[in-house]
Amino acid sequence: MSPAASLILLQYNEYKNSYMNLGLVAQEMILEEIRKMDVHTVSVTHRIKSEDSLKRKLSLKDGKYDTLYDVTDILGIRIITMYSDEIDKVAKMLQELFVIDWANSVDKRKTLGVREFGYVSLHYICSIKGSNKFFKNYEGIKFEIQIRTQMQHIWSEINHDIGYKSDFTLPTSCMRSFSRLASLLEIADVMACDLRNEISDYLKSVSAKIRNGNADDIEINRVSIFEYADNNDTIQNYLDEFEKICRTNRIAFDADIFIKNLDWFGLKTLGDVRELFERDSDLALKYAQHVFKTMETEVVTSSVALRFIFNAELMSKDFSLEQILSFYSISIRDKNRAKSRALDLLEFKKALLSEAGKSATEQ
């Protein structure tokens, strides 16, 4: 080992704690900025290069480094994003947060040929800005920040574990397999962004139609039903009235169960949902008054409030006990409890019909 390499190892052991502290500081600075941004980071981590790893690096690149400060990856920080188009957003933030050594930074995304697939990640060599008086002790210490997507990280870890750590040169067939894997993961990155954008555009379209009162033809799904429940006046008025009967906690309802309930009745569009609430809200509220008159409860969720609409629909149609039990099995596992609810529903319906008959006779 050269004298310079021996000196670097001595410096490493002397300043290792400083690098560890800098890692904590820099990571927290990054996290604080990311919290302000509209990006989906999977993780932000840091590591200090081990002494054995540094020895290997120095032996492979003997004569390249004169001092420890010339080795720019003693401290390494890795930022993993969910989507590929978020890498540049994070990069812009880092450019404002740190001093970037552009001469030694590299964008691996731009180094591959148009017909090549492989390692793509953005590497910045950074240092703390000297204008920050709180970090004077770290001024001039360079560290590496890698920014990549989760898909890019998967490929990199596999490549590093199988390819980089192998004690032999991999055959051509294996190298081609690596390239095929890289191409698939790159496609997955592109498709993830496309799917996110497609869902975002769909949500905007649904929201616009709901606000404009043109939502009747929209099919029922998790996105549309949540948006409709939050923005439809009929549903919100129903929940307001329900709240007067019992205290309602308007948390997000169980969309999957709600959609299964709607499907049981054969309701497929938001227009069907609108008609359901217009048709059954009064009866649902009347039944709620009956139920909560004898039930002690402090808070009822939105899911329960919406469930009374289906109870009203069951009463308004000529459903048998068996059919009602079939409907209740969607959300009630206890068969005895379901049967008790069904019998109470039918008893309430019978009382309403009797009351209506008396009123008609009196008239």
Phi, psi and omega in degrees: 000136183290159177302322180296318179295319178298319179296318180298319179294323176296316179296323179303311181291332179286321187252009183303316180297325178296319177295321179296317178294320178297322178300316179296317181295309183296320179298317180292323176300317180295313181299321180298320179288321181297325179299337180272351188257160176265067178227155181250093179271135178280319179197155170228112184229164174219159177212155174255130180300133180288161181296321179296319179295321178295319179300316180297319181296317182292325180288326179286328183239049182299128179096350181282328187246136178260323180224171180300326183292345177282341179272109192269001180239026173301314172257126177236132177242136181237128177246121180249122180258162178283320187239147185294328182283359176271347181299314181293328177295316178293320180300318179298320178297318180295325179297328179277335186273323185236170169274126182259127174274090187295330183296329183251000176274154182213138175257099184297339180296335184262357183268342179277145176288167184294339180255012183251150175228139181174215185290120176230115180201152179262123181246121174249135170262120191235166169210159179291140179292132183294341181289346180272104186293338181286343184243030182302325182295340183256003183297130178092345178281122181264148178214162184255137173240124176254133177238125180207165176275170179297321179294316178297325180293320178302311181297317182299318181293319178295315181298318181292319184288318185267317185274307187293323185272358181290144179271008181218161178283128183289144178292164183302321181298322178291321179296322177294325177296320176301317181294320178297318179298317179299320181293320179296317181291328176293320176298318179299321177299314181295316182293326178298317177295316180298317181294317177300316180293322179296317179295319179298316179295320179296317179297319178297319180295315179298314180300317180297317180295321179295316180296327182271001179073026182241040187261001188302328185270359182284132180288153181279125172207180184300318181293309186291322185288323176297313182296320181293316180297326181282335190239354181276127184297321182297316179292318181294323177295321177298315180295325176299315180291322178297323180296332178288332180281315176211154182295124184248128175266108187278063174274167179299129182278168180282098185296323182298314178294317181301316180293321177297322176298314179298318181295325179300324179275358180080022180270126189241339184235166177293335174296322176297321179294317179301312181296324178300313181290322178295325184281323193243359185301314182298314180294322179298318180291324178294319179292325177297319177300320179296314184291312187277355175293327182249004183247131177270116179209146180263317184224135176240133182283167178300325180301317180294317180300316180290332180296333181292335174299318180290325175300319179295320179295323177296323180286326185285343178250165185270066180271142178278170177301318180297320179292320179295319177297324177298318178294314182296334181296344178296320186239349182242115183278326182287112184295322179295319178295319179297317180294321178299318178296317182295317179295321177296320179298313181294325178293320178294319178298318179298319180295320179296316179296321178296318178297318179293323178294319178298317180297320179294323179294316180298326180286000000 
